[in-house]
C-alpha cells in the first residue's frame, strides 16, 4: 500500500476535479483518491503491486488533464507559491487586454441600435465591410489572449467530460465563426451590388458577444485566482518556525550544526531566548519554556530534569541540556505540518451549482442547436437561416449569466464581509459556512483574551493596593507573563513602584526580593511550603480561585502569607453573546483547549458551553474535528494558535482570530480582523444570505436560458413569426448578466441579524443605554467616547467602581462601552457624571 501526491494541471472548475477523481477511483488498484481544485493537487492511495505512478498519470491524461508526482515537500511548497503568483499575473494580463479590446468593440457594435455617436466611417452600406472587419480585428486579440478556454474546453469535450470552458469555447467559437461567415457574405453582397444582403449580414455579426463573454468570464476567473495558494503559505510559515541550526555536545565539545544533522541521542544545548530545535528530554538544568505556539497555552511551563521539551518552543530564562529523541520528520512540528497538508488536500472540491449543471447543460445545448438547424433545413429554410438559428441557440445559451451567478454574489459577499471586519479568503468557505452544524472553538486567545490579567486582590493586615505595589516592584525585573500582568495592573492603578534589591527567581516556585529593607515572597503553594511560611486562612480562598480557573499567587513576608493575587486569562466581553447567538441559530458549540481540565471547566460553566475537551494536543483537535465530520455534520473551527492549524485546515470552514499567529491565519478560510467572536456569527449569517442570493441568480440565469433558447431555435417563428435578431440576442445576453449582477448588489444592504434586532429593540428602550434585569442584579451599558488606551480603560473603570451601588465595571476599548453591574438602583446621571469627571464623554 502506498500514498502518493500528484500535481494536477489544466483544472478550471469543480467539474474538472470531480471527473478526475471519478476516473481515478474506478481504476483497478486504487484504494482512495482525493483531488483538490484549490491546490491543484491529488492524493492517491493505491496498491503498488497492481498499479504504478505512470499508469495513474496516464488515467489523468486520458481524462484531458496533466499530472506529475510530487517528490520533495519543500520544493513543492516553493513551486506551488511560484505557480500561484505566475497564474495571477497571467490572469491579470488577460483581463486587461480583454477589456481594452472588448469595450470599444461593444460600443461600435451596439452604437447603431442604442443611438450612440459613431464616426462616419462606420455608417452606411458602402462602409459595411469596414464596420464588420473592424469588429473582427477587435475581437481577435480577445480570443487569442484567452485561448486557454479553447484548449481546455475542446479537449475535455472530445474526452467526453465537458465543463464550463466547453460552453465558453463552443459559444464564442460559433459566434466568431458566424461573424467571419457574415464578412464573406457582406463582401459578396458589395461585389454583386446586393445591398439587402449587405445590410442583413452587417447586422448579423456576433463578434461583440464572443468578446464580451470572454472578458467577463476572465474577470471572474481572475478574482477567483487571487484566493488560491493559501495552504502552501501556511506550510511554509510552519517550516520557518523551526530553528535552522542546533548547538550540540559531541566528544566533549560544543558544535553548531544544521538542524537536519541532529540525530537521535545527541545532547542539545539551549540557552536563554533560543528556540528548541527538536523534541527530547532534559538531562541537565531547568527553565521556563514558552510552548504557546504549539499548545496554545499562554502561560510558560516550568521544565526540569526528566521533563519533555518540544521543538519550536522557546526557552524563556534558564540554561539546560536535553537528549534528542524525535528528529527530522518525527518531531511534533513536522507532524503538525503533515496534518495541515493532509487536511488541506483532503478538502471536498468546490461545489458550485453552475459547474455541476454544465456537464448536462453543454450536451443538451449542442443537441438543441444541431437539431434546430437540421429541422429548419428539412422544413425548406435556406442554409443561412438554418445556420443563424443554430448559432443563435449557441450564443444565447452562452453561459455568461450562468458563469456570473456565483462569482458576483461571492464578490459582493466577501466585500460586505470586509466591511464587517471579516476577511473571507475563498468562495468555498462562504458557500460551506451556511451548512455549518457545529462550531468548535479554541479557548486561549479565541474565547479568552490570550494573556493573563489580575482579577482579584485579597489581603490580610495590609492594604490591597500596597500589596499590589510591593508585588509589582518585585516583579518588574521578571520576564514571566504573570509578572507582566501584575506590573500592568499596578500601572493601571497609577501606583509608583519601590526599588527592589536582591531579586531572586526560584524556578518552578516564584520569586524573592528585598523591598524597603524587608524580604517578600510571591509565588505558588510550593514556595510557601518550602520557605515554611504560615499560610494563615488563605487555603480556601486559593482553592476557590483555582476552581474558577484562576492562578492564585501567594504574597508573603518571612513569617506569614499577607494576601493572594489571582491572575487569569479572562473571557472576552463578547464571547458569551456569540456562543448564545450560535446556539440560537441551532449550531452546537464545542470548546477544545490544550489547557488543564479545571480551567476549562471554569470557562465552560461561565459561558454555558454544553461540551468541552481539555488537555488536548494539536492532533487531538484535528481528530475531534474528523469525528464530528464522520457524523455527517459540517464543522467550523475557530482558533488563533499554531496548535490550531491542523484543525483549521481539517474543518469544513476554518476561522482564525486576526490577533492570532500567521500560520493559523494562513490555514484558515475566514479571518476575523477584530478578533471578536460575534464576527464569526456574522460570517455564518452572511454565508446564508450569499447562498440565497446565488440561488436567486441561478434561477434568473436559467429562466433566461429557458425562454431564450426556444426563441432562438425558432419555436415561435411558424406561429407568431418571431425570430431572434442577432443584435437582440446579444442585448438579451447582456441583460441577463445585468440582472444577475444587480441582484448580487442587493447583498450590499446585508446587516447582521443581531444588529437588526438591536435596531428594533432600541425603538422601545432608552437610546443612551441598554438595561438588562435578571435575578438580583442590574446591568447598564454606557457608550463612552474619548478612550484610546489601557490608561483610559483603567481610569473609566476606577471612576465607575467608586460610585455607590456599582458592584463591577468592565470597559471594552474595541466596543467603546462600559458595562456596569449594579447591586441597587443608580440613576443614569450619576454614572454619567462619574465618567465625565474622569475626563471622558458618555454619548
Secondary structure, 3 states (H helix, E strand, C coil): CEEEEEEEECCCCHHHHHHHHHHHHCCCCEEEEEEECCCCEEEEEECCCCCCHHHHHHHHHHHCCEEEECCCHHHHHHHHHHHHHHHHHHHHHHHHHHHHHHHHHHHHHHHHHHCCCCCHHHCCHHHHHHHHHHHHHHHHHHHHHCHHHHHHHHHHHHCCCCCHHHHHHHHHHHHHHHHHHHHHHHHHHHHCCCHHHHHHHHCCCCHHHHHHHHHHHHHHHHHHHCCCCHHHHHHHHHHHHCCCEEEEEECCEEEEEEHHHCCCCCEEEECCCCECCCEEEEEEECEEEECHHHHCCCCCEEECCCCEECCCCEECCCCEEEEEEECHHHCHHHHHHHHHHHHHHCCCCCCCHHHHHHHHHHHHHHHHHHHHHHHHHHCCCCHHHHHHHHHHHHHHCCCHHHHHHHHHHHHHHHHHHHHCCEEECCHHHHHHHHHEEEEEEEHHHHHECCCCEEEEEEECCCCHHHHHHHHHHHHCCCCCHHHHHHHHHHHHCCCCCCCEEEEEEECCCEEEEEECCEEEEEECHHHHHHCCCECCCCHHHHHHHHHCCCEEEEEECCCEEEEEEEEECCECCCHHHHHHHHHHCCCEEEEECCCCHHHHHHHHHHHCCCEEECCCCHHHHHHHHHHHHHCCCEEEEEECCHHHHHHHHHCCEEEEECCCCHHHHHHCCEEECCCCHHHHHHHHHHHHHHHHHHHHHHHHHHHHHHHHHHHHCCCCHHHHCCCCCHHHHHHHHHHHHHHHHHHHHHHHHCCCHHHHHHHHHHCCCCCCEEEEEECCEEEEEEEEECCCCHHHHHHHHHHHHCCCCEEEEEEECCCCEEEEEECCCCCHHHHHHHHHHCCCEEC
